[in-house]
Amino acid sequence: MKQPDQDIFSTLNPAYSGNPVFARHETFHPRFGWLKKGFDAATQDPEVFLREDAPVRLGVGKNMVNAIRYWCNAFKVLPDNASSDNGDRLLKDDGWDPFSEDPATLWLLHWNLLKPPCLATAWHFTFNIFRAVEFSQDELFNALCDYRDSVAPRIAESSLKKDITCILRMYVEQGTPKTGVTEDSLDCPFTELGIIHTAGDSRHYTFRVGPKRNLPAEIVVSACLEYASWVGRGSRTIAISRLLYDIGSPGMAFKLSQSAMCDAIEQVARHSDSIQLSESAGLIQFSWRC
């Protein structure tokens, strides 16, 4: 596993890269089948997204071609991506879940999106820096503007608005529109995570912090081990509080409570003697052998 630079989790380096990325999605949230479509096309022709006939090959409009390319890169599944094993394992015809039908796959992709190198700065901000549990769209936008001022002041507010709209469209169930169902009105697959809900009305939202019924314990533990490998400097122990609240941690990405985190680790530990929880002087630690 390639280990990212230690300073990537600094608030001054928001997207785990030197160049914050905003509004590359062409206003399109990830659609059903897009990652598989993009992965298959790029496997056959690595330059497919640059071809003049890319819209014909992919069966979508030109802007959607750019969006598919962006999301495949952001989720780290393209064959030419540094993390191409993600795509092979998930999206090959004989892969784990080629069409992302299992919610576990969506959780794994959500983690891939947020982990370094993150190509979705507004997503990184929303899940890692923005600490409000209940918020309005305007409050999230204004907070992102303040953040933008310190990391990428030249980015236009219109780009930030597009990102905020896309985030909420991606994770919040929209309901059936009065005008009937269209492709654009279909909920994004990631609404299945149930990680953001409307709170009282359509203008206010809340993160659902705590256990997630469709988030496998194995994915939580895998993310904990991956995160610890980046920040642990060779240690085989990390405080649960860091796994819950540090920037870039699984607890922030999955919005877990301490009990939910510990329950997931204990569930996996029952079948593996290589990981365990321990408590000393009131400090709960996650430790592992590998």
N, C-alpha and C positions, 0 to 999 in steps of 0.2 A: 504494500500500500504506500503510495507516495504521500509524504508528510508535508502539509502546507507550512509556509513560514509562520513563525510563532506570532507575529504581529498582525495576522489577518483578522483577529477577533477584536481589534481596537475599534472604538466607535469612530475614530478618524478615518478608518478605511472601511467604509460601510458595506461594500458589496464583496468583500474578500478579494478585491482586485484593485489595481491602480486606477481604473476608469469606471466610475459609476455608470450604470446602464439604465436608461429610462425609455419607456414607450416604444420598444422595438416590436411589439406584438401587433402593430397595425390596427389596434382596437379590438382584436379578436382574442377571446379567451380560448383555451384548449378545447377542441371539439372531440367527440367520440371518434376514435379511429385515426386521428391525425398523426399520432406518434408512430403507429404502425405503418401508415401510408408513407410518411417521410423516411422512416428507417428503411423500409423495403426499397424505395426509390433510390436512396443514397447508397445502399448496399450494391445495387446494380450499376449505378453511375454516380460516383462521388461528386460530379459537377452538375448534377441534375438541376439544382436550384438556380443555376446560372444560365441554363439553356433557354433559348427563346420559346421553345415549345413546352416549358415546364408546366404551365397551366393545363395544357392538354394531357400531358403525362400523369399529372396528379389529379386531374378532374376538378380543379377549383379555379377561382379567379386569381389574377396576378398578385393582389394584396394578400390573399390567403396563402399563396406560395411562400411569400416572405414570412408570414406568421408561422407557418408550419416549420420552416427552417429555423426560425427563432426559438420556438418551443422545443424542438428536438435538441437544439444546442443548450437551451436553458435547463432542460431536464437531463442533459448529459447522456443522450442515447444515440447520437449519430456515430456512424462507423469511424469517422475521422476525428472524433472527440477523444481527449486524453483519457476519458473514462468509458471508452467504447464497450468494455465488458458489460456495462449496465444494459446497453442495447442488445447485445448478443444474448445475454441471459434472460432478458425479459421478452424481447420482441421478435426473435427468430420464430419461424413457424413451429419449431419444436421447443420454444422457450417456455419460461414459467407461465406467462400470461400474455400472449401476443396482442390481444385486444383490450388489455387492461380492464377486464371484467370483474376481477376480484378486488374488493376495497383495500386489501393488503397491498396490492400493487400501487394503488393511488397514494397510500401513505408513504410507500418507498419512494415514489416519484416526488411527492411533496418534500421529503427529506433531501432528495437529490437536487431539487430546485434551490433549496436554501443553503446547502452546504457549499464550501469553496471549491472552485471559483464561482461565486454567485453572479449570474447575468441578469438579475432582476432586483435592482436596488430598492425599489419601493416595497417589494415583498420582504426583503431582508429587514427593512425599517419597520414594517408593520408587525412582523412576528418577533423581532429581536430587540428593537430600540423603543418602540412605542409601547408603553407599559399600561395604558388604560385598559380596563376590562370591558367597560361599556363606553360607547362613543357614537358620535354622529359622523356622517360622511364629511361634513365641513370640519369637524374637529380633527379627523384623521388627515384631511388635506392640509389644514393649516400647520399641523405638526410636521408633516412631510416637507412643506415649504420652508419651515425653520431649519430643518435638517439639511435640505438642499442648499440653503444659503452658506452652510459651513463646508460642504463637500463638493458641490458642483453648481456654483452660483449662476452660471450662464444657461442652465437648463430652464426652459420656459415653463410657466405655470400650466400652460395647456397640456404639456407632456405629463405633468404630475397628475392633472385631472384625469387624463386617459388611464394612467396606471391605477389610480384609486377606483375608478369605475370598473376596470378590468378585474381587480382584486375582489371587489364585492360581487361582481357578476360570476366570478370563478368559484367562490366558496359559499355563497348564500343562495338558498332555494328561492326562485323567483315567483313561482306560482303560474298558473295558466293565464295568459293574457286574454282580455275580452275580445280581441280581434281574431283569436284562434291561434293554433300552434303553427309556428314556422321554424325553419332550421335555426334561425337566429334566436328564437325564444326558448329553445330547448335548454334545459339546465346543463351546466358544465358537469362532467363526471365528478369533479372534485367537491361538488356539493354533498356527495355521499359521506364525506369525512365528518360533516356536521360540526365543523370547528368554529364557524361564525354563524350566528343566528340574528334575525331581526329581533329587536327588543321593544315591544309595544306598538311600534309603527314602522313603516317602511324606511324612515329616515334615521333610525337609531339601531345600533347593532351591539352585540356582545360576543366576546370570545367564550366558548364553553370550556372552562378550565376544569380538569379532572379526568376520570377514566373515559376511554373511548371504546364503545362496545365492539367496533370492528377493527381496532388497532391491535394486531397480534403482539404478544409479549416479546416474541423473538425479534420483531423489527425494532422495538424499543431498546432491547439489549444490544442489538447490532449497532444501532445509532450511538448508544452510550460508549461502546467499545471504539467505534470509529472516532468519535469526538475526543475521547480520552487519549487516543493515539496521537492526536494533533497537539494537544495542550499539556499532556502529562510528562513530557521530557523523560521518557523511559520508565516512569513510575508504573506500578501495577495496582495503584489505589487512587481513588478520586472521591472527594466529598459529594454526597448526594445533592447538597445545596448548589454545587457548581453545575451538576448535570441538569438541575432544574432552572437556574436563574442566570447563568452566564450567557453572554452574547454568543449566538451560534450553537447553543446547547440543544439536546433533544427535548428537554423540558419546555423551552421556549418555542421550538418548532411545532411540537405536538400539543402544547398548552396542557401539560400534565400537572397534577397536584403531587405533593410528596407521597401520599398514600398510593396514588396510581403508579408512580414511578417504582416505589418499593415493591408493590404487588407484582408488577411485571417482572422485575429482577428475581423475586422469590419464586415466581412461577417457573421461570427458566432454570433457576438453580436447583429445583426439585429433580430435574432430569440431567443436570450437568454438575460435576464436582469441580469444574474449573472457574466458576464464578460464585461469589457470595456477598452477603451484606453483613456488616459488623457495626457495632456501636461502642464508642468509648468516650466517656466524659460528655455524653449527650450529642456527640457528633456521629452521624450515620455515614459510613463509608461503603463504597462499592469497590470490590477487589476482584482480580481475575488472574488466572495463570494461562499462558499460551506459549 
